[in-house]
Amino acid sequence: METTIITLLTIAVILLSVVIIALLVAVILVIVKVNRIVKSVDQITNNLSSATDWLSPVKVFSEAVKAFNKFRK
């Protein structure tokens, strides 16, 4: 009787250990994927802010003036 209880407790501990390891692996994978998504969003935000800067009428006009000044020299 005593060995049966010890055997069942050992099996329960092993199963719980496997479940905990599996959950840790799943959490690490999710964190890695979220990190990749955040990097992608950061790059998209930088590109969008750069494009927005270039769409500003002041920026377009000032760059056109600079281009014409370089052309005249």
Residue, then its C-alpha position, 0 to 999 in steps of 0.5 A: m500500500e505504501t509503495t503504491i502511494i509513493t509510486l502515484l506521487t512520483i508519477a504526479v510529480i513527474l507529470l506536473s514537472v513536464v507540464i511546467i516545462a511545457l508551459l515555460v516553453a510556450v511562454i518563451l515562444v510567445i514572448v519571442k513572437v511578441n518581440r518580433i512583432v514589436k520590432s516590426v511595428d517599430q520599423i513600420t512606425n519609423n517608415l510612416s513618420s519618415a513618409t509623413d515628414w516628407l509629405s509636409p508642404v514645408k518640407v517639400f517646398s524647402e527641399a525644392v528650393k534647395a534643389f533649385n539653389k544647387f541647380r543654379k550654382 
